[in-house]
Each structure stands twice: as C-alpha cells, then as structure tokens.
Amino acid sequence: KQKKIFYGWIVVIASGIALLSNGAAFYGFGVFFKPLQTEFGWSHSLTSLVQTLFYIAYGISQFLSGKLSDRYGPRPVFAGGSILLALGFILSGRVHSVGQIIPLYIVAGFGTGTIWSTSMATVQRWFVAKRGLAVAIASSGVGMGILIFSPLLGYLISAHGWRTTYTVFGIATAGILASTIWFMAANPEEKGLRPYGVSADSPATNATVPPDVATVRSAGQAMKSLNFYLLSIGYMFSVLPISLVAVHFIPYAIESGVTPAAAAAAMGFIGGMSVPGRIVGGVAADKLGWKKSMVLFCVIGSGTLIWLIYSRDIWMFYLFTIFFGFSHGTRVPILPGLVSHLFGTRSAGELTGIITGVGVGLGGLGALLAGFVVDVTGTYTIAFLVASVSFVMAAILNTTLRPSDR
C-alpha cells in the first residue's frame, strides 16, 4: 500500500510559513531605522526604543499565548496574532511622532509574539523521533522571512517610501499567518494519529513524552526548578546580541560607508544562512544533545561579533552576516528542544512561551543599550563587545544545566 504523508510534516511546513512573519517583524525594523531618523531627527537611542518596546511586548505575549495554545490549540491564537500584527504595521505608516509609533509597535509585538511559542509547541507534540529535525525545519521560516523581507523592504522604501512600505508589510505578514491557520492541527490525536516515532502498541498516555525527558510535567513544577531559571537567564543573554544586531546592523553598516541597499541585502544573508544553521542545529541536537549544541553555537556567535567591530568594507559585513546568521540559526531550535527535554511536552507551549518571554523581553534591551552607547560614545565598539560577552555568559549558564529534575 502506498503510504500517506504523515500529517505532522504538514504542520511543520505550515509552522515554517507562519514564522516567515516573525523573521520579517523581528529584523525588519533595522531597514526602517535610518528612514525614520531622517524623517523625524530621532537619536539612536530614541529610535531603538521603538523596537525595544516591540521586543518587550513580544516577550510578554509569550506568557499568554503559550498557555492559550496549550489549552485551545493554535488556530485561535494565530487568528488573533495576525489581526494585531496587521493593525500595528499598517498604521505605523501613518505616524507623525514617536509617541504615535510606539503603541503601534507594542500592538505589533503582541501579535508577532503569539506565533513563535505556539508553532514550536505544536510541532513538538507531533514528533518524538526526528523532533530536532522537525523543529529546525519549522523554525527555518524565521530565517527565510529575514532573507526575503530585508532586501524587499529596502527596495520598497527606496521606490515608494517608508509609509507605503509599512502598509504593504502589515498586509503581507498578516496574509502569511492567515494562510496557515487551517493546517495547524493541535496534536496527533486530533487527526486520529500518534506522534511520529511512537508505535501503535505504545501506551497512549506516554505517546507524547519521549523516554529521556524529566518526570516534571506541569508548568508549575518546572518553574520551581533551578533548571528553569538557568535556562531563562541563559536564553536572555543569548537574545541580547540578536536584538542588538537586528536593530543596529544596517545603521552601523550605513554609517561605515555601505549603501542602504547593500546593507539590507547583507542583513538578508543573516536569515539565509540561518536556514542551514537551523537544520544543522537540529541535527546536532539529535547527535550531541541539546545542551552541548547550545553552548557550542553561543561561543561561535561571540566570535562573530568581535569580527564585526573591525568590519569596514562590504565584504567584511557580508562575511559577518554569513557566520553570524549560521550560528544564530543553529541555536534557534535548541531552546524549545531543551524545554521538552528537561520538562516534557505537557506544558511545552506555556514553558517555551514563558522562557521566550523573559529572554526576548529582557534581551531586547540590548537594542536600546546599543543606541544609548552610540549616542554617548559615537561608536558601536563597546556595544558589540557587550554583545560578544553576553553570548559567552549564555554558554556558561547552559553548561550548568543538569538533569536534576528527572
């Protein structure tokens, strides 16, 4: 008999398409940075504040969206997120002051934040075997979003202005989310199936719990463990450099003499290289383990930021984006994998949402920090050094994770 495609892979593809919007929203502000500065005369720190508040809203939304997706499934969460995201970005093209754009970016942040934890938790419920690969493929949508939207937004801004571009941006990202809603089945049981890798004679109560995870199942139990705090703080340190680069790479490149179009294209390479990086990260996690993989790729990311300090020519910026994008991509699917490995999948969405919320909400302050440093010192050197050290701190904290909750 001809075998049908396992529906879990359809969920993986739908999640990946939905996460195009996350990549676009998380990194897209860097393309708007200089046009907004030119239009309104804002300082680096004031302009950075807009996206920092987006990150904080993104983080806060994780607390609610993860729990809602665990309880009600991904479809209503996706629907609400697409509406908020569309409103935030479409109306951003009509602002005339920082006081107007900030609340809109907060709304967009809430909308965008609903997608990540919901997608990751849903994918993990569908897989026991090849979980690392499934998470990596789904999360590659973020990288593709950066690759597609960074140069596209740069072109649209140069051709039609930043106001029109915001309108197109909001409609496109919301449309991407809306197109995936009906494919997001909450779990295998909804389709009368078992998770990939679980045989028909496996007990149903254990179907979604791999044999190597901790016995901790509920979010409340997990949050009382030392591993939870180590993982949350470590993730925060790994996000701080990401938020800094997402907002300030293009302004830094432009101020170093690179054209806006070339800088936006280089930013796209971060997303493009993160796609194979995510696959490698997922495979490495299956082979080396989740913790060792996270430590390794944080150390690599730290080294790339030292290179960025000395980058002046366009080829140096492209080389940075290639290696930074790859190392960034490798660590992205590892967090949700670590959550399920340490705490099981029963509350994977809620826990991934909480840890992501803490990490992005606090780590997002890196963008504001960099803007303040540039306004005071006139250079990005100290900001990039702090970002490099932050990756090292993330690696150290991840080495302390122990299977004490088993």
N, C-alpha and C positions, 0 to 999 in steps of 0.2 A: 504494500500500500504506500502511496505517496504521502510523505509526512508533511503536515502543515507547519507553517512558520509559527514558532512559539510566540504567543501574543506579547510576552514580556519584551521582546525586541521591538515591537511596535511602540510600546510605552517608552522604551529607550529613545527611539527616533523622535517621538513626539516631544519628549522632555528636552532633547537636544535642540529642536526647532524653537521651542518656547524660550530656551535660555539664550537664543540669539539676542533677545531684548535685554537681558541682563548685561551681556558684554557691551552692547551699544550704549546703555544708560550709564554703566559704571565707568567707562572710558570716554564716552562722548563729550563730556564737559571740557576736556582738555582742548578739543577743537574749537569750542566756543570761547575759551578763556581770553585770547587776545582780541577778538572782535568785541566782546563785552567791555574789556578795558578801554579799547579805543573809543567806543560809543559813549561810555559814561565816565571815563577817567578814574576808575576804581584802582586802589592799590592792589598789590599781590595778595595781601592777607584778606582784604575785603572780598575780592573775587573768589579766593579759595574758600571763604566762609560759606558761600552758596553750596558748593559740592560737599563740604564737610557736614553741613546740616542734612544734605541728602543722604550721606552715609549713616548719620545717626538715626534718621527716620527709617532707613533701610534696615538698620540693626534692630530697632525697636519692633518693627513689623514682624521680625523673625519669631519673637516671643509668642505672638498671637497666631500667626499663620501656620507655624509648625503644629501647634495644638489643634487648630481648626482642621488642618488636613488629616491629622490622625483620627479625628472624630467624624468628620463629614465627607472626607475624600477630597481629591484635588480639584474637581471641576468647579465648585462654587468659589473656591479660593482664587483660581485662575481668572474667573469671570470678574470678580471684584478688583483684582490686581490690574487687569487690562483697562478697566474704566478709569481708575485713579492715575495710572501711568499716562494714558491719553490726555486726560484733563491737564495734568501737570505740565507736560511738554508743549502741548498745543498752545496753552495760554501763556507760556513763557515767551513766546514770540510777540506778545503784545505789551510787554512791561516797559516802564519808563524810569524805574528806580530799583535799587537793591531791596528796598522794603517790599516791593511787589513780587520780585522773582523768588525771594527766599521761601515764602509759604507755598509757592507753586512747586518748588523743588522738594520741599518736605512732602507734599502730596505725592509727587512722582516717586520719591524714595519709598514711601509706604507701598505704593503699587508694585514697584520693581522688587522690593524685598519679599513679597509673597511667593515669588516664583522659585527661588533657589532651594530653600529647605523643603518645600512641597515636592519639587521634582526629584530631589535626591532621596528623600524618604520613600517616595512611591517606587522608584526604580529598585531600591534595595529590597522592598517587600517581594519583588518578583524574582529575585535571584538568591541562591545560596552558592552554587557553583558559578564561577565566572563573574562574581559580584564586582570585583575590582575592574574588570574589563567593561562591564555594563555601566558602572558609574563613570568611568573615564570617557566612554563614547558619548554618554548623555551630557556630561559637563563640557565636552568639546564645543557645544553650541555657544558657550560664552566666548571662546576664542574666535570662532567663526564670526560672531557678532562684531568683535573688535576689528577683525580683518576686513569685513565688508563695510561697516559703517564709518570707521575713522576716515579713510580716503573719500568715501562718498559724501560725508558731511563736509569735509574740506572743500570738495568740488562744488557742492550746493551753496555753501556760504560765499565762495568766490563768484559764482554765477548768478545767484539770486538773493544773497544777503542772509544774515543770520535769523531774521524774523521769519521769513518764509521757510527756512530750513527747519526751524523748531516745529512748525506746523506739520511738515512732511514727516519729521522724526517721530512725533507723537502718534500720528495715524499709522505709520508703518509698524512701529513696535507693538502697538495695541492690536493691529491686524494679525501680526505673527502669533501673539498669545491666543487670540480668539480662534485661530485656525486649528489649534491643538487640543482644545478643551475636550472634545468628544472622544478622543483617543486615550485619555488619561484614566484608565481603569485603576481603581484604588488598590486592588490586591488580586492575586490569582483566584481566590475564592469567588470573586465577582463574576469570573468567566468560567467557573467550574473547573479550575486547574489547580496545580500545585506549583510552588516555586521551582524554578529551573535548578536541577540538580537533586531534587527530592524525589525519591522513588514512590511508586504508588502504594507500597506497603508501609511507608513511614507514618508514624502517628501524626494525625492532623494537628495536634496541639503543639508539636515541635516543628511543624513544616517551615515556619519562617525563622527559626532560630538555628544558626549554624552550630556545629558541635564545639567550636573553640571560643565561644563568647562567654562573657561573665554571666553569673546567675542573676545579677541585678537586672530587673526588667522595667520597673516603673521609673518615671522621671524623678519622682520624689526621692527614691532610694539612690538613684545615680547622683543627684545633686548633693547628697551628704558625703560623697566620697572625695578623697584627695585627688584622684584622677580627674574628676570633673573640673576642679579649679586649676589644676596644672594644664589641662587641655585648653581651657578657656583663655587663660592668660597667655599661653604659648601661641594660640591662634591669633590673639590680639597683636602680639609682636610680629607675627608673620604678615598681618594685613597692613600694618602701618607703612612699610615700604611700598606696598602695592598702591595704596591710596595716594601716596606722595607722587609716585611715578605717573599714575593715571591722570592726575591734575596738572602736574608741572613738567612732564617731559617735553611736550610741544612748546610751551613758553620758553623753557630752557634752551631748546634747540634753536628756536627763532632768535632769541637773544644772543646766541652763539654764532649767528650768521646764516643759518639754514632757512630756506624759504618755507612759508607756511604749508605749501602743497607737499614738499618733500618731508617735512616734519610729520604731517598727518599720515603720509604713506608709510613712514618708518614706524609710527605708532601701530599701524595695521599689522606690521610684522610681529609685534608682541602677541597679537591674537592669533596670527597664522602659525607661529612657532609653538604657541601653547597647545595647539591641537595635537601634534605628535607628542608633545610633552605630556599631555593628559593620558594618552594611550600608554606611553612608557611608564608614567606614574602608576597607572592601574595595574599594569603587568608587573612592575617592580614590587608593588604592594603584595600581589599574589605570591611572588617569589621570595622577596626579602622580608616581608612583614610590613605592616602599616607604619610602625614607629620608626624603624630604621630608614625607611624611604623618606619620611617627612624630615628627619634630621639631615639626611644627605642633600636633599634638594634645597633646604633652607641655607645650608653652607654655600652651595653653588650660587644662590641668589645674592648672598652677601658679597661675593667676589665681583659680580657684575656691576654692582653699584660703585665699587672703587674704580672700575674702568670708566664709568660714566663721568666721574669727576674730571678726568683728563681728556674727555672727548671734546673735540673742536671741529673736526671735519665730518662731512656727511657719512663717509664710510665707517667712521668710528661709532656714530649714532646707530647706523644700521646693524653693526656688529653687536652693539649693546642690546638692541631690541631682539635680535635672534637668540642670544643666550639667555637674556632675562625672560623673554617670552617662554622659552623652553622650560627653564627652571620654575617659573611661575606656574606653568601648566601642569607640571608633574605633581605639585603639592595640592592642587585644587581638589581632585577626587579623593585625596587621602583623609581629609577631615571627616566626611560622612562615613568613610570606611572605618576610621578609628572609633567613631561613636558606636557603630554597630558591633565592632569587635569587642569593645570594653563593656558595653551596656546592653547589648541585644537589640532587637528591632521593634519591640513592642511600642516603645515611645521614641523611636528613632527620629521622627519628624519634629517632635517637640524639643528633644535634646539638641538635634542639629540646629534647630531654629534658635534656641537659647544661646548656644555657644557661638553660632554665627552672629547673632545679635550683639553679644558682648564684643566679639572680635572686630566686627565692622564698625559698630558704634564708637568704640574707643580707639580702634586703629585708624579710623577715618580722620582722627585729629591730626594725623601725620600731614595731611594736605594743608591744614591751617597752620601747623607748625612751620612748614617749609615756607609758606607765604610770609609769615612774620619774620623768619630768619632773613629772607631775601630783602624785605623792606628795611631791616636794621643794618645788615652787613653788605648788601648789594651783590651778594654771591650765593650760589647754591651749594658751595662746598660743604659747609657744616651740616646742612640738611641731608645731603647724600651720605655723609659719614654716619649720622644718627640712624639713617635707614639701614645702612650696612650692619651696624651694631645690633639693630633691632632683629634682623634675621638671625644673628648669632644667638641672641637671647632666646628666640623661638626654638632653635635647635637644642640648646641646653635644657630648656624646660621639657621638651619632648623626650629627652633621654631619661628623665626621671619618672616617666610613666611606668607603672608596674601593674601586673595582673593581680593586685591585692584585693580586687572586688569579686574575684571568682567564687 
